Amino acid sequence: MKLLRELNERGLRARFLLPLVAALALCTQPAFATSVVVGDTVYFSRNSMQLSGEGEETLRRQAAWLNEHPRVTVTIEGHTDSWGSRTQNKALGQRRAEEVRRFLMSQGVAASRVTTISYGEDRRMAICQKEQCWSTNRRAVTIIASDGEPP
């Protein structure tokens, strides 16, 4: 995880998506010739924090990877579309992030390794007045917070 240290030394925010770090970690181990894409995002229905089957499958892969790399910590970012008030969206984003955290914990990931934050509607991936945009924004994203090595 030398790359994370180098980014921090340069003052850049070390914000790596789980699939990238998983691929880098696997590629640095000589026993592995290929990398595994884990997935970093789960999507939700409107005004919901319920995980879909596809979301649960993504989180199972994340949990398996995290259980193989016990020094890595993650932050779960909760996001919403622009429907509802800012306060409601912040709360819904937090509930989504907490639901992802609970699922990861149910798969054996220690609670101390997973933090949550809600951005509500503030960090939308798509901005338009169509369902396609709204559904893209209703998500929780897993971000590598630390690789467990000292800076």
C-alpha positions in Angstrom: 0.0 0.0 0.0 2.9 2.2 -0.8 0.7 4.1 -3.2 -1.6 5.2 -0.4 1.4 6.6 1.5 2.8 8.4 -1.5 -0.6 10.1 -2.1 -0.8 11.2 1.5 2.7 12.5 1.4 1.8 14.6 -1.6 -1.2 16.0 0.2 -3.7 14.3 -2.1 -6.8 12.6 -0.6 -6.2 8.9 -0.7 -9.6 7.9 -1.7 -9.4 4.5 -3.4 -12.3 2.4 -4.4 -12.4 -1.1 -3.1 -12.0 -2.8 -6.5 -8.8 -0.9 -7.3 -7.2 -1.6 -3.9 -8.3 -5.3 -4.1 -6.7 -5.6 -7.6 -3.5 -3.8 -6.4 -3.2 -6.0 -3.3 -3.7 -9.2 -5.3 -1.3 -8.1 -8.0 1.5 -7.6 -5.4 1.2 -11.1 -4.3 3.2 -13.5 -6.6 0.8 -16.4 -6.1 -1.9 -14.5 -7.9 -1.8 -14.0 -11.6 -5.1 -12.3 -11.9 -7.1 -9.8 -9.9 -10.6 -10.0 -8.6 -13.1 -7.1 -9.0 -15.0 -6.8 -5.7 -17.4 -3.9 -6.4 -17.7 -0.8 -4.3 -21.3 0.4 -4.8 -24.7 -0.8 -3.9 -27.9 0.8 -5.1 -31.2 1.4 -3.4 -34.8 1.9 -4.4 -36.4 5.3 -3.8 -36.8 6.3 -0.2 -35.4 2.9 0.9 -32.5 1.4 2.8 -33.3 -2.2 2.0 -30.5 -4.1 0.2 -31.3 -5.8 -3.1 -30.0 -9.3 -3.9 -27.4 -7.8 -6.1 -26.4 -5.4 -3.4 -26.0 -8.2 -0.9 -23.9 -10.2 -3.4 -21.6 -7.2 -3.8 -21.3 -6.8 0.0 -20.5 -10.5 0.4 -17.6 -10.0 -2.0 -16.5 -6.9 -0.1 -16.7 -8.8 3.2 -14.7 -11.7 1.9 -12.0 -9.3 0.7 -12.0 -7.4 3.9 -11.7 -10.6 5.9 -8.7 -11.6 3.9 -7.1 -8.1 4.6 -7.8 -7.6 8.3 -5.8 -4.4 8.6 -7.8 -2.5 6.1 -10.5 -0.1 7.3 -13.3 1.3 5.3 -15.8 4.2 5.3 -19.3 3.6 3.9 -20.7 6.7 2.2 -24.5 7.0 2.1 -26.0 9.0 -0.8 -29.5 9.9 -2.0 -31.3 11.5 -4.9 -32.6 15.0 -4.6 -36.2 14.1 -3.6 -37.1 15.2 -0.1 -35.6 17.8 2.1 -31.9 18.1 2.8 -32.4 16.9 6.4 -34.4 13.9 5.2 -31.8 13.0 2.6 -29.0 13.3 5.1 -30.8 10.9 7.5 -31.7 8.5 4.7 -28.1 8.4 3.5 -27.0 7.6 7.0 -29.5 4.8 7.3 -28.2 3.4 4.0 -24.6 3.5 5.2 -25.5 1.9 8.5 -27.4 -0.9 6.7 -24.3 -1.7 4.6 -22.1 -1.6 7.8 -24.5 -4.0 9.6 -24.4 -6.4 6.6 -20.6 -6.3 6.5 -20.5 -7.0 10.2 -22.9 -10.0 9.8 -20.3 -11.4 7.4 -17.5 -11.2 10.0 -16.0 -7.8 9.4 -15.2 -6.2 12.8 -17.3 -3.1 13.6 -14.2 -1.2 14.5 -13.0 -1.4 10.9 -16.1 0.2 9.3 -17.2 3.9 9.7 -20.1 5.6 8.1 -20.9 9.0 6.8 -23.9 10.5 4.9 -23.6 13.0 2.1 -27.3 12.9 1.4 -27.9 14.6 -2.0 -24.6 16.6 -1.8 -22.5 14.3 -3.9 -24.7 13.2 -6.7 -23.2 11.2 -9.6 -25.8 12.4 -12.1 -27.8 15.5 -12.2 -31.0 15.5 -14.2 -34.7 15.2 -13.6 -35.1 11.6 -14.8 -35.3 8.3 -13.0 -32.0 7.2 -14.6 -30.2 10.0 -12.7 -32.2 9.6 -9.5 -31.5 5.8 -9.3 -27.8 6.4 -9.9 -27.6 8.7 -6.9 -29.4 6.3 -4.5 -26.3 4.4 -3.4 -23.8 3.5 -0.7 -20.1 3.5 -1.7 -17.3 1.6 0.2 -14.1 3.6 0.4 -10.7 2.4 1.6 -10.0 4.6 4.6 -6.7 3.0 5.7 -4.5 0.1 4.6 -3.5 -0.5 8.2 0.1 0.4 7.7 1.7 3.5 9.4 1.9 6.6 7.1 
